[in-house]
Amino acid sequence: MSTLRRALAAALCLAAACVAGPAAARKNHPIPTLDPVGTWRCVVYGHPAFGDERVLLDVNRGGSVRIAHLENGEISAWFPLRGWEIDNAQLTFTDSRAGRSYEADLTRATLGGVWRTPTLLGGWWCSPATFVPAPIAENPKDEKLMPPLLPTLTATPVYPLSAIRAAKQGRGVSCFFVDADGNVVQPEIIELSDEIFRAPILYALARSRYQRWPADEHLLRPGCRSFIFRLDPLTGDASSE
């Protein structure tokens, strides 16, 4: 009987391993749930001193990507970027002209993520466009695709007392959407120096408001904000922005 029990236990362990093995593999190799192919209206956010950029991205099934910038109220002609690749649900492509490498997690509900240069880091966030893109030599025609987000209330995050006691400083970048009523929805943290600052950033976004627009014009517009938490080394005063 003991031999039979041991054999049965071994069989159960083997079955459990067979089930756990693929599950572990799926965890280590996430499956993309977002198809990046299509035309997107995006905000590209960097250092506050530079402001944000509103761009169009056109991601093609064959692996090519092109970008058009909103400059002085007009949308530029399409500019080709280095082709996109997907590895472990991570989309990457490069803008050689700006020296930026773009990354996006395709397990998210929307297209967006971070961009990097050798010295800078920023975020980008997109919502689907609803027009047929122009040929490469032409300009996209719809200049209403990327109207600017105009803040009416920009809430400042509260510096956590526990961070002050621990003399912690930090920064974060959050990207989100704004609905037609000017409310921030679906915020995600795409860069964060310390988890202690996550809750204050999300609470500040929830209290922030933007100028409303007609509900029939693009229900969700993408946006990003950078947050900085500083301690004055002389006075010990804490500030956040």
C-alpha positions, -999 to +999 in steps of 0.1 A: +000+000+000+028+024+009+044+017-025+011+025-042+008+057-022+043+068-032+036+061-068+003+080-067+021+110-050+048+110-076+022+110-104+004+139-087+036+159-084+045+152-120+010+164-131+014+195-110+047+202-125+033+198-160+006+224-152+029+248-134+055+246-161+035+263-189+020+287-163+055+298-153+065+301-189+035+323-196+044+345-167+080+349-179+069+354-215+037+375-214+013+373-243+005+406-261-031+417-257-029+449-278-024+451-315-002+481-322-010+482-359-029+513-369-028+551-367-025+567-333-027+603-320-001+606-292+015+629-267+052+626-262+063+639-229+098+648-216+114+673-192+089+700-182+113+726-196+108+713-231+070+707-229+052+680-246+049+671-283+017+660-301+024+635-329+007+610-351+021+575-353+013+551-381+023+515-373+021+492-403+016+454-403+049+449-423+070+463-395+074+499-406+066+530-385+062+566-395+056+598-375+041+632-381+046+662-358+023+691-350+044+722-355+032+758-355-004+747-359+003+724-389+010+687-391+043+678-409+048+653-436+052+617-425+088+608-415+099+571-415+112+556-382+133+525-377+109+494-380+092+480-349+099+447-332+080+428-305+098+407-279+080+393-248+051+416-254+075+446-255+072+468-286+103+488-296+112+512-324+136+541-329+134+576-341+170+581-354+164+618-361+155+626-325+178+599-311+150+583-291+142+546-285+106+539-278+092+511-257+056+500-251+042+472-230+016+455-252-002+439-222-016+473-214-050+485-227-035+513-248-004+520-268+023+539-248+053+536-225+087+553-222+112+568-246+149+570-239+181+587-251+215+582-236+208+610-211+170+616-211+139+596-202+102+605-210+068+590-217+044+586-246+007+578-246-017+573-275-053+568-284-066+554-317-070+579-346-101+576-368-088+586-403-071+570-432-034+580-432-019+599-462+008+585-484+044+590-471+050+622-492+018+640-481+007+656-449-020+642-427-051+664-434-070+664-401-054+691-380-080+686-352-066+652-342-043+666-315-058+697-298-038+706-267-050+698-232-056+730-213-055+726-175-081+744-154-069+729-121-034+714-117-033+697-083+000+694-065+009+661-049+013+660-011+048+652+000+045+620+021+055+625+057+072+591+058+094+603+028+103+635+046+113+615+077+134+592+056+149+622+037+137+607+004+135+627-028+122+614-061+103+619-093+077+601-115+060+603-148+023+594-153+005+591-185-033+591-187-064+601-207-087+631-203-124+627-211-146+653-227-156+666-192-120+674-184-115+645-159-083+624-158-091+587-164-070+556-167-038+570-152-007+548-153+027+554-137+054+548-163+084+560-143+087+561-105+118+565-084+102+551-052+068+535-045+063+559-017+053+586-042+028+565-062-003+573-041+003+611-039+008+613-077-024+594-085-044+614-059-031+647-075-042+635-109-076+626-096-081+661-083-068+678-115-091+691-142-087+701-179-108+723-201-139+705-215-146+700-252-177+688-272-183+652-265-184+644-302-148+653-306-124+625-295-138+612-262-104+605-248-072+626-253-038+614-242-016+633-217+014+630-195+027+648-164+061+647-147+063+650-109+093+661-087+096+657-049+124+678-034+139+685+000+158+717+007+191+707+023+194+739+042+159+744+056+145+709+054+115+722+036+097+698+013+083+707-021+065+688-048+054+698-083 
